[in-house]
Amino acid sequence: TFSAPIGFMKIDVEKHEMEALEGALETVRRDRPVIIMEDQVHARDLLEPLGYRCRRIALVDFLCLPA
């Protein structure tokens, strides 16, 4: 457990981004970190209702910023 807020997450787990993101949802909701991850439509569908905007920054990577 971290006592300081998490400001940045990079998720690169070879097609398991959704599972990693679901496991981190409490942290994402609480700390609203910047997130970089590979393109996973379902993961973006999970983040956008939480107020995140996701934009492609590389061939397969997305940058998701809290609004």
Backbone bond lengths (Angstrom), bond angles and torsions (degrees), N, CA, C in turn:
res aa  C-N    CA-C-N  psi(-1)  N-CA   C-N-CA  omega(-1)  CA-C   N-CA-C  phi
1 T - - - 1.445 - - 1.526 109.25 -
2 F 1.311 115.79 131.08 1.457 121.64 177.88 1.518 108.91 -95.56
3 S 1.320 116.42 141.75 1.460 119.36 177.22 1.527 111.31 -89.66
4 A 1.332 117.03 -26.49 1.463 120.97 178.60 1.527 109.46 -89.49
5 P 1.318 117.84 149.46 1.463 120.22 177.94 1.533 111.29 -62.88
6 I 1.317 116.01 145.16 1.459 122.34 175.87 1.527 107.04 -84.08
7 G 1.327 117.20 125.21 1.458 120.84 -177.11 1.516 114.63 -102.30
8 F 1.346 116.65 -17.23 1.467 120.41 -174.54 1.517 109.64 -149.78
9 M 1.329 116.82 137.43 1.469 122.48 174.42 1.520 108.49 -131.84
10 K 1.319 116.39 133.22 1.467 121.48 169.55 1.511 106.12 -116.04
11 I 1.318 115.95 119.81 1.459 121.36 -178.05 1.524 107.82 -111.15
12 D 1.324 116.42 113.08 1.465 122.73 179.45 1.517 107.14 -141.45
13 V 1.312 115.78 87.30 1.467 120.63 -173.82 1.528 111.51 -128.74
14 E 1.333 116.10 33.84 1.462 122.76 172.31 1.525 114.26 46.02
15 K 1.321 115.14 74.71 1.467 124.05 174.89 1.528 114.30 74.50
16 H 1.328 117.43 11.51 1.465 120.54 177.30 1.531 110.79 -118.25
17 E 1.335 115.83 23.94 1.459 120.62 -178.99 1.525 112.02 -58.71
18 M 1.317 116.59 -39.88 1.466 119.83 -177.82 1.522 110.90 -61.96
19 E 1.327 116.79 -45.31 1.461 120.05 179.67 1.529 111.00 -63.34
20 A 1.338 116.20 -41.64 1.466 120.01 179.05 1.528 110.67 -64.34
21 L 1.316 116.40 -42.66 1.459 120.68 -179.81 1.526 111.28 -65.67
22 E 1.326 117.05 -42.68 1.467 119.77 177.46 1.525 110.75 -60.32
23 G 1.332 117.35 -38.06 1.456 121.02 178.00 1.518 113.11 -69.09
24 A 1.332 116.48 -22.08 1.467 121.22 -177.91 1.528 113.01 -101.44
25 L 1.329 118.02 5.93 1.473 120.12 -173.61 1.521 113.94 -58.07
26 E 1.303 118.14 -38.91 1.467 119.67 178.99 1.524 110.12 -60.36
27 T 1.332 116.31 -44.23 1.466 121.21 178.84 1.524 110.56 -66.10
28 V 1.325 117.46 -42.17 1.468 121.41 179.73 1.525 110.20 -61.72
29 R 1.310 117.01 -45.55 1.476 120.11 179.35 1.530 111.82 -64.70
30 R 1.326 116.40 -41.09 1.462 120.88 -175.74 1.528 111.78 -74.52
31 D 1.346 117.65 -48.39 1.465 121.33 -170.01 1.526 114.56 -100.67
32 R 1.345 117.76 -18.01 1.463 122.77 179.64 1.528 112.84 51.51
33 P 1.333 117.40 54.72 1.462 119.86 -178.72 1.527 112.39 -73.66
34 V 1.323 115.69 158.32 1.458 122.16 166.70 1.528 105.79 -69.28
35 I 1.341 117.15 138.37 1.460 120.92 -176.67 1.523 109.66 -128.51
36 I 1.334 115.82 131.64 1.462 122.00 169.70 1.513 106.52 -115.57
37 M 1.337 115.88 132.02 1.458 120.00 -178.78 1.516 109.98 -155.87
38 E 1.333 115.50 162.06 1.452 119.76 175.15 1.520 109.48 -70.00
39 D 1.314 115.72 157.68 1.458 122.57 -177.31 1.519 111.26 -62.05
40 Q 1.291 115.55 113.96 1.457 123.42 173.30 1.521 106.42 -137.83
41 V 1.322 116.87 105.87 1.465 121.25 -175.28 1.520 111.06 -53.63
42 H 1.320 117.39 -43.18 1.465 120.01 -177.36 1.530 111.53 -66.30
43 A 1.315 116.80 -34.03 1.466 119.77 178.26 1.525 109.98 -66.65
44 R 1.315 117.25 -42.98 1.463 119.86 176.66 1.519 110.28 -63.80
45 D 1.328 117.05 -38.21 1.468 120.46 176.97 1.526 111.26 -62.10
46 L 1.326 117.12 -29.58 1.463 121.81 177.97 1.532 111.09 -77.47
47 L 1.328 117.48 -37.98 1.467 121.42 -176.17 1.531 113.49 -78.80
48 E 1.302 117.67 -39.31 1.465 119.59 -174.51 1.530 113.13 -60.50
49 P 1.348 120.69 -39.33 1.468 119.25 175.24 1.532 113.36 -66.10
50 L 1.336 116.97 -17.52 1.465 120.83 176.66 1.527 111.32 -86.57
51 G 1.336 116.81 5.68 1.461 120.60 177.12 1.513 114.13 94.05
52 Y 1.316 118.26 15.17 1.465 121.89 178.45 1.519 109.97 -92.50
53 R 1.327 115.68 147.04 1.459 122.29 171.13 1.517 107.19 -114.96
54 C 1.324 116.70 125.30 1.464 121.69 -176.68 1.523 109.68 -111.15
55 R 1.327 115.52 131.96 1.461 122.10 179.98 1.522 109.01 -132.96
56 R 1.334 114.90 141.11 1.461 120.40 177.19 1.533 109.28 -67.41
57 I 1.333 116.43 133.40 1.467 120.56 178.09 1.521 111.92 -121.55
58 A 1.319 117.49 -9.41 1.462 122.84 177.44 1.521 106.95 -154.97
59 L 1.307 116.75 -177.24 1.458 120.53 -176.69 1.523 112.37 -52.40
60 V 1.327 117.51 -44.87 1.474 120.35 -178.03 1.522 113.21 -124.37
61 D 1.316 118.67 0.24 1.464 121.03 -175.60 1.524 112.15 -101.03
62 F 1.332 113.91 144.87 1.456 121.75 176.44 1.519 109.77 -122.72
63 L 1.325 115.67 143.51 1.453 123.54 172.64 1.519 106.25 -104.88
64 C 1.325 116.61 123.25 1.464 121.91 -179.89 1.521 108.55 -114.59
65 L 1.326 115.04 119.14 1.464 121.86 -176.89 1.518 110.42 -112.79
66 P 1.340 116.77 137.67 1.461 118.57 174.54 1.525 109.36 -69.98
67 A 1.309 116.00 139.12 1.474 120.30 -178.84 1.513 110.39 -79.00
